[in-house]
Amino acid sequence: MKKFKSYKVLCLTLGLGIALSGTVLNAASITKSLKAVYSNIAISYNGQTKILSSEPFLVNGTTYVPLRAVSEIMGANVNWANNTIYIASQTSSNVSTEQELAAKNFEIASLKQQLDVAKKELETFKGTGTEGSNLTTAAINNTLSKIKDTYYDDYNIDWEFNLRLVSSRLELTVSYDSRYDSSDFAKTTESRRKQFIREICYDIASAHKDTEIRGTLEDSRTDKEVATFRYSKTGSYTYEEESYLSLSEFETELERYYKTINIVTPSIPINAIDLSERSSTLTATLNVNLRTSGTDYRAAWNDISRSNLRKYLDDIIDDIEDEYSTYDKIIIVVKDNSLGLIADYENGSLIINTVSTSN
């Protein structure tokens, strides 16, 4: 066989020659002499250079490669039988499997991302502790913020909340201002207030497990405790409202303390204090007797300083407001048993009547 510089002359069996496209040449078995050109043709599959057992070559501009070697690189099986080449490709199945696997992996990643978001939201409400009992300042403030956002205007009342750590328990203060919300607060019942506080405690306990909660319901205007409550680690709940004295009982309390008008000499005795209510107004009547069989207090009454009497009556109003926070207005009048009305104090305006000292 004659050798050339850039190619070799080979005798090939045409029945075994195939093109890169994989087309099988079905023809009668004949023998031809062809010129094959070897040009160091390389095979690259999926970005990787492959070394074949037989080197590819060119014949009349057509590239020929060994079918079995190339097919096996691509994951296919090649068999020869009955003058026929059989190629069983696994590529389609593999691609399908890889696509399904990729879809599943994406689904798992999406679900994991959703789970992470849900965990972060839960930790945001409960605190960052794994058991939800985190009592750090940041966790408590976060819970307090959630409580404010949830309950700030229930029953049309502008509630204020304070939550702090005391020893190993949480102290909760729920307050309202009777100056603005007295009528709306009066519309709520004790059972509603009890349930309202219970729901708040439940939300706090959910965020800070195994932690006792204690607290008070207060009127911020008078600093009076309306109720006390306790929510245990096991979820048991107690709520007790401070009992208000009846008007007659409170009359006795006032009489016990305010026995005289002691801002003048001689002090003027108070015979009785009467409390009466009409709508949302409470009137306190101080009953005096300026002229008795033994002493005449008329001159002393005329000598009373307006500012001193105003302060004296303001003290009585403060005591009434400490006991009763539901009245919109409190009026105090001073009444002489014989002379009638001698002073009226309403909405900061004080009227004092001068009495005659003549017989």
C-alpha positions in Angstrom: 0.0 0.0 0.0 1.4 3.3 -1.1 1.8 6.0 1.7 1.1 9.7 1.2 2.3 12.6 3.3 -1.1 13.7 4.7 -3.2 10.6 4.1 -3.2 6.9 3.8 -4.9 4.7 1.3 -7.0 2.0 2.9 -9.2 -0.8 1.7 -12.5 -0.4 3.5 -15.5 -2.5 3.5 -18.3 -0.1 2.7 -20.8 -2.1 4.7 -18.9 -1.2 7.9 -18.4 2.5 7.1 -20.8 5.0 8.7 -21.1 8.7 9.0 -21.1 10.9 12.2 -24.8 11.2 11.9 -25.2 7.5 12.7 -26.8 6.6 9.4 -26.2 3.0 8.4 -25.3 2.3 4.8 -27.3 -0.6 3.7 -25.7 -1.9 0.5 -24.4 -5.0 -1.2 -21.1 -6.2 0.1 -18.5 -4.8 -2.3 -14.9 -3.8 -1.9 -13.5 -0.4 -2.9 -10.2 1.3 -2.6 -10.6 4.7 -0.8 -8.2 7.5 0.3 -8.6 8.2 4.0 -7.2 11.4 5.5 -6.1 11.4 9.2 -6.0 14.9 10.6 -5.9 14.2 14.4 -9.6 14.7 14.7 -10.6 15.0 18.4 -14.0 14.0 19.9 -15.5 16.2 22.6 -18.6 15.1 24.6 -20.3 17.5 27.1 -17.2 19.6 27.2 -14.8 16.7 27.8 -12.3 15.4 25.2 -12.6 11.7 24.7 -9.9 9.3 23.4 -11.3 6.6 21.1 -9.8 3.2 20.4 -9.8 4.0 16.7 -8.9 7.4 15.2 -11.6 9.2 13.1 -10.7 10.0 9.5 -12.0 11.8 6.4 -13.0 10.2 3.1 -14.1 12.5 0.3 -15.0 15.2 2.8 -17.0 12.9 5.0 -15.9 12.2 8.6 -16.0 8.6 9.8 -15.9 7.6 13.4 -16.1 4.2 15.1 -19.8 3.7 15.9 -19.4 1.6 19.0 -16.8 3.8 20.7 -18.9 7.0 20.1 -22.1 5.3 21.1 -20.7 4.0 24.4 -19.4 7.5 25.2 -23.0 8.8 24.8 -24.3 5.9 27.0 -25.8 3.8 24.2 -25.4 0.1 23.6 -24.3 -1.2 20.1 -24.9 -4.7 18.8 -24.4 -6.4 15.4 -26.6 -9.1 14.2 -27.9 -10.3 10.8 -26.0 -7.7 8.9 -27.7 -5.0 11.0 -26.3 -2.7 13.6 -28.6 -2.3 16.7 -28.2 0.9 18.8 -30.1 1.1 22.1 -30.0 4.6 23.4 -30.4 5.4 27.2 -30.0 9.1 26.8 -33.7 9.9 26.6 -34.5 8.0 29.8 -31.6 9.5 31.6 -32.6 13.1 30.6 -36.2 12.4 31.8 -34.9 11.1 35.1 -32.6 14.0 35.6 -35.4 16.5 34.8 -37.7 14.8 37.3 -35.0 14.8 39.9 -34.3 18.5 39.2 -38.0 19.3 39.6 -38.1 17.4 42.9 -35.0 19.2 44.2 -36.6 22.5 43.3 -39.8 21.6 45.1 -37.9 20.5 48.2 -35.9 23.7 48.1 -39.1 25.8 47.8 -40.7 24.0 50.7 -37.6 24.3 52.8 -37.6 28.1 52.1 -41.2 28.3 53.1 -40.5 26.4 56.3 -37.6 28.7 57.2 -39.9 31.8 56.7 -42.6 30.2 58.9 -40.0 29.4 61.6 -38.7 33.0 61.5 -42.2 34.4 61.8 -42.9 32.1 64.8 -39.7 33.0 66.5 -40.5 36.7 65.9 -43.6 36.3 67.9 -42.3 33.9 70.5 -38.8 35.2 70.9 -35.7 33.6 69.6 -35.5 30.7 72.0 -36.1 27.2 70.7 -38.7 26.5 73.4 -40.4 29.9 73.2 -39.4 30.8 76.8 -36.9 33.5 75.8 -37.0 36.2 78.5 -34.5 38.6 77.0 -35.3 42.2 76.8 -35.6 42.1 73.0 -38.0 39.1 73.1 -40.2 40.7 75.8 -40.4 44.0 73.9 -41.3 42.0 70.7 -44.1 40.3 72.5 -45.3 43.6 74.0 -45.4 45.1 70.5 -47.5 42.2 69.3 -49.9 42.7 72.2 -50.3 46.4 71.5 -51.0 45.8 67.8 -53.6 43.2 68.6 -55.5 44.7 71.5 -54.9 48.4 71.5 -58.5 49.5 70.8 -60.7 46.6 72.0 -64.1 47.8 73.3 -63.4 51.2 71.8 -60.9 51.9 74.7 -57.4 53.2 74.1 -55.5 50.6 76.1 -51.9 50.9 77.3 -49.7 47.9 78.0 -46.5 47.4 79.9 -44.7 44.1 80.2 -41.5 43.5 82.2 -39.5 40.7 83.8 -39.5 40.5 87.6 -37.4 37.7 89.0 -38.5 34.8 86.9 -42.0 35.9 86.1 -43.6 38.5 83.8 -45.5 41.5 85.2 -48.2 42.9 82.9 -49.9 46.2 83.4 -53.1 47.0 81.4 -54.4 50.5 81.8 -56.9 53.0 80.5 -57.5 56.7 81.1 -60.9 57.3 82.7 -60.6 61.0 81.6 -61.3 59.8 78.0 -62.7 56.3 78.2 -64.8 56.3 81.4 -68.1 55.8 79.6 -66.8 53.0 77.3 -65.2 51.3 80.2 -68.4 51.4 82.2 -70.2 49.6 79.3 -67.9 46.6 79.6 -68.9 44.0 82.2 -66.6 42.3 84.7 -66.9 39.0 82.8 -65.8 40.7 79.5 -62.8 42.4 81.2 -61.9 39.0 82.7 -62.0 37.3 79.3 -60.1 40.2 77.7 -57.2 39.9 80.2 -57.2 36.1 79.8 -56.7 36.3 76.0 -53.8 38.7 76.4 -52.2 36.4 79.0 -52.7 33.4 76.7 -50.8 35.1 73.9 -48.0 36.0 76.2 -47.8 32.5 77.6 -47.6 31.1 74.0 -44.6 33.3 73.4 -42.9 32.6 76.7 -43.7 29.1 77.9 -43.1 27.9 81.4 -43.4 31.5 82.7 -45.8 32.8 85.3 -47.7 36.0 84.4 -49.0 38.5 87.1 -50.5 41.9 86.7 -53.0 44.6 87.3 -55.8 46.4 85.4 -55.5 50.1 86.2 -57.0 53.6 85.7 -54.0 55.7 84.7 -55.7 58.9 85.6 -56.3 58.0 89.2 -53.6 55.3 89.5 -56.3 53.1 91.0 -56.1 49.3 90.6 -59.3 48.0 89.1 -58.3 44.3 89.1 -55.4 41.9 89.8 -54.8 38.7 87.8 -52.5 35.7 87.6 -51.8 33.3 84.8 -49.8 30.2 86.0 -47.2 28.1 84.1 -49.9 25.4 83.7 -52.5 27.8 82.3 -54.7 28.3 85.4 -56.1 31.8 85.5 -57.5 34.0 88.3 -59.0 37.5 88.0 -60.3 39.6 90.9 -61.7 43.1 90.6 -61.4 45.5 93.4 -64.9 45.9 95.0 -66.3 49.4 95.0 -67.9 50.7 98.2 -71.6 51.6 97.9 -72.4 55.3 98.1 -73.7 54.9 101.7 -70.6 53.0 102.7 -68.3 55.7 101.2 -70.3 58.4 102.9 -69.3 56.9 106.2 -65.7 56.7 105.1 -65.7 60.4 104.1 -67.4 61.4 107.4 -64.8 59.5 109.3 -62.0 61.5 107.7 -63.6 64.9 107.0 -65.1 65.7 110.4 -64.6 69.5 110.2 -63.7 72.3 107.8 -60.4 72.8 109.4 -59.0 75.6 107.3 -60.4 78.3 109.5 -60.5 79.0 113.3 -62.6 77.8 114.8 -63.0 74.7 112.6 -66.5 74.3 111.4 -68.0 70.8 112.2 -69.5 68.8 109.3 -72.7 67.1 110.5 -73.0 64.7 107.5 -71.8 64.1 104.0 -74.4 62.9 101.4 -73.6 61.4 98.1 -76.1 61.4 95.2 -75.7 60.4 91.6 -77.6 61.4 88.5 -76.6 60.1 85.1 -72.7 60.4 85.1 -72.6 63.2 87.7 -71.9 62.6 91.4 -72.8 65.4 93.9 -71.3 65.5 97.4 -73.1 67.6 99.9 -71.4 68.8 103.1 -74.0 69.5 105.7 -73.0 72.1 108.4 -74.7 74.1 111.1 -73.1 77.6 111.3 -75.1 78.6 114.3 -75.6 76.1 117.1 -76.8 76.6 120.7 -73.3 76.6 121.9 -71.1 78.2 119.1 -71.6 80.6 116.2 -69.5 79.7 113.1 -70.9 82.4 110.8 -68.0 84.8 111.2 -65.5 81.9 110.7 -67.3 81.0 107.5 -67.0 84.5 106.2 -63.3 84.5 107.0 -62.5 81.4 104.9 -59.9 82.0 102.2 -61.2 81.1 98.7 -57.9 79.4 97.8 -57.9 77.3 101.0 -61.5 76.2 100.5 -60.8 75.3 96.9 -57.8 73.1 98.0 -59.9 71.5 100.7 -62.7 70.6 98.3 -60.2 69.4 95.7 -58.9 66.9 98.3 -62.4 65.5 98.7 -62.9 65.2 94.9 -59.5 63.3 94.7 -60.7 60.8 97.3 -64.0 60.3 95.4 -62.2 59.8 92.1 -59.9 57.3 93.7 -62.9 55.2 94.7 -65.1 55.8 91.6 -63.5 56.4 88.2 -66.7 56.2 86.1 -68.2 59.6 86.8 -67.8 62.4 84.2 -68.4 65.2 86.7 -68.1 65.6 90.5 -69.9 68.5 92.2 -69.4 69.6 95.9 -71.8 71.8 97.7 -71.8 73.1 101.2 -75.2 73.5 102.8 -76.2 75.0 106.1 -79.1 73.4 107.8 -80.8 76.8 108.3 -79.4 79.0 105.6 -79.3 76.6 102.7 -76.6 76.6 100.0 -73.5 78.5 101.1 -70.9 77.2 98.6 -70.9 75.5 95.2 -67.8 74.0 93.5 -68.3 72.7 90.0 -65.8 72.3 87.1 -63.2 74.4 88.9 -65.5 77.2 89.6 -66.1 78.1 93.2 -69.0 80.2 94.5 -69.0 81.2 98.2 -72.0 82.9 99.7 -71.3 85.3 102.6 -73.7 84.8 105.5 -75.2 87.3 107.7 -73.9 87.4 111.2 -76.7 89.5 112.7 -79.4 87.8 114.8 
